[in-house]
């Protein structure tokens, strides 16, 4: 199974993709598909987490970054840790993932607004291709607060 068949996969650019959970076989395909780095926002104690994910990734010589984000309570601190990691990955092919691409699409959209010239509209449109924030008030509040200082 190819990486682009992962749940809610989105190719943002030639060097960056986002998705929900990757199966063990998809994790094993990352190097073959040219990925250099995996950033995982899904807590390891989640019922959806893949046992041994970090080892599967690292065994291929791929860098593995882990920022566990509690889906019920995202924080600015979580986002800043994500932003710091992503800012250091220029020129690398990166896979960002969580359980359903909800956490990742929100964090990446905020990042793209502040670091890559996306407008708030673009950010919300990207998130909207993955999920409806209106169904998750905690996340709508988090995203709105984070983007409050960014005008279109």
N, C-alpha and C positions, 0 to 999 in steps of 0.2 A: 504494500500500500504506500502510495506517495504522500509526501508531507502536505502537498496542496489539497489532499483529501481529508485533512483534519477538520474537526467540527468548527464551523464558522471561520474557516481560513480566509484571510484577506491579504493579497499581495499589495503592499503600500508602494514599494519601489523594487528595483532589482536587488537592493541590499537589505530590505526589511519586509518581514511578513509578520502577521499577527494571527493567532488562532486560539481556539479552545484546546481541550485536551488532545495530546498526541498519544497514540498507542505505543506500546513498546517497539513494534515494528517500524512505526514512523520515526520514533526517536533514533532507532538504529540506521535509518536512511538519511539522517541529517547531513552527515559528512559527504556521503555520495552525492547529495544534492547541493553541496557547496557551502553549507552553513559553517560559520566560524564561532558563533556565540549563541547560547540559549539564555534567555532571561525568563525565569519562572516566577509568577506572582501567586501561584496556588499554594497555600500552606500544606506542608507535608502531612499534617494530620487530617487533611480533608478526606472524606470518603471517596473522592474522585482521584486523589493523587496516585501516581504510578510508583509502585514500590521500586526503589533503586534507580529512579530517574537520573539523579546526578551522576551515578556511576556509569550508566548506559551512555550518557552524553560525554563524560570525560574520557571514557575508554576509547573514544574515537578521536581524541585530541581536540575536542571542542571545548571552549571555555563555558563554564556554567555559572550563572549569576542567579541568586535567589533572594527575592524580596517578598516574604509572605504577607499578603494583604487579607485581613479579615473582611470577608464580603459584607458582613453586617455593620462594619465600622471602619471605612477607609479614612486615612488620616493624611494631613499634609506631610507629616514626617515620612510616611510610606512613599508618597509621591516624590519627595525630595531625594530619597534613596534611589528610587527608580531613575529620576532625572540625572543624578550624578553618574550612575552606571551608563546610561544611554549616551550621555554627552562624551564619554570616553571611547565610544565604539565606532568613530568615523572610519569609513573605508572597510569595515567588516560586514559580512553578510550575517544578519541577525534574525533570529526567531524569537518573538515575544509571545508567551502563552500563559494561560490560566485554565480554568475549567471550561468556560464557555465563550471566551474572548470578551467578556463584559468588563472585568477589571482592566485588562490590557487595552481595550479600545478606548476606555475612558482616560487612562493614564497617558497613553500615546497621543491622544487628541489634545490633551492639555499641553503635553510636551511640544507637539507640533505648533500649537498656537504661540508659545513663548520662545521657541527656538528655531522654527522652520518657516515662519511667515504665514501659517494658516490663520484664517479668520475664525471667529467664534462660529460663524455659520458653517464653514467647512468642517470644523471639529464636530459640531453637532450632527452634521450630515453623515460623517464617517461613523460615528457611534450609532446613528440611526440605521445604518446598513446591518448592524449586528444585533441591536436590542433597543427596546423602548424604555428610556430612563424614567418616563412618567410612571411606569409600573414599579419603580424602586425608589421611593421618596428619599431614602438616605443617600443614594447615589446622585439623584437629581440635585439635592442640596449641596453635596460635596463638589460636583462639577460646577454648579453655578457659583459657589463661593470661590473656587480656584480660578474661574474665568472672569470673575467680576471686574478685575482691573484691565482686562483686554477688551478693547472696543473694536468693532468691525471696521 
